[in-house]
Amino acid sequence: MLYTALDQIKYMSCCLQLNSLSMRIENFCREASLGFLDIAPLPHGSELIFKELLIHGEIERGKVQDIINKKKTVTAAVIKELIERYFIESDGPRKPLRLKFNSYFASKIFPDLVPNNRVTL
């Protein structure tokens, strides 16, 4: 039992390293934009938003405009799309944003942990 527990601790510590996790998210966004995944391309700047959320946990909506360097209307559309596609979430229209690992996203970011679910995003 202790060997199994130690193995799981090693796996999770490797899987959740910030650099490694950030790189997997970046690769996911790139592969989606190139059409390598079974989903529609993500909005421009998604990887930057995801990385910021990964590092800080939550960000104010107004900060997204600075992160992706787009106009307010474009930023609002990006946020809306990512929420509708279950990549990010918020407790309300003026509340901070958080990263959300929908089943498809999680299966690609944590391939050995989450089964590959086929979903339309």
Secondary structure, 3 states (H helix, E strand, C coil): CHHHHHHHHHHHHHHCCHHHHHHHHHHHHHHHHCCCCCCCCCCCCHHHHHHHHHHHCEECHHHHHHHHCCCHHHHHHHHHHHHHCCCEEECCCCCCEEECCCHHHHHHHCCCCCCCCCCCC
